[in-house]
């Protein structure tokens, strides 16, 4: 009798998981349609409305712990990255509010236990930051970005998660950001004293909390991880108008510079 009860319990759980998985898959398809409507719509109010619907629907979907390991392949317009240690997922996307003005959105799904998750909704406050490279941020006052990669490091027993992201920023410039994340009391903290690099007019003026690289839109400046070397590779920039202070004229030279992780800092050697 006990054997049959155990089998029944296992079957019930399996059916529940399959149903939940099916609902999550269906939600992902619906969210992708909404995300596409944001990109295609020429009406600002409609884009804002659909963005709010996406946020609420994604929150409801991510509340279900079954969704934590779902890859959301259908969400082509919403970027998902997962920490290698299985601690969290981050979903980011953007909406164009008006010509050359973009709002980033984000949700972190933090694994609390095997059957429990906690959500953090990121509020993009970058337009209210006078010096965004110098702000200590939380999920409530977030420097908005679309995160496309993540790398884990450790120092003095503390785990650090370095995020690479981009911001369409304006009609003439794009930004990429190197953002270091850690947790305090199970809440995400963005930014800190993690960067050491030589002076350069194309870099933000040190000291900084996050490394923001601003360059000419469409010039495809590179920021990527070289994981074997535990390094971040960046395109060296120069001005097409010989004016390094005008970020909209900065383009890659073809050469590269790099940060390496040393003693809890991203360190750039002198060239």
Buried (B, 14 or more C-beta within 10 A) or exposed (E): EEEEEEEEEEEEEEEEEEEBBEBBBEBBEBBBEBBEBBEEBEEBEEBBBBBEBBBEBBEEBBEBBBBBEBEBEBBEBBBBBBBEEEBBBBBBBBBBBEEEBBBBBBBBBBBEEEEEBBBBBBBBBBEEEEEBBBBEBBBEBBBBBBBBBBBEBEBEEEBBBBBBBBBBBBEEBBBBBBBBBBBEEEEBBBBBEBBBBEEBEBBBEBEBBBBBBBBBBEBEBEBBBBEEEBBBBBBBBBBEEEEBEBBBBBBBEEEEBBBBBEEBBBBBEEE
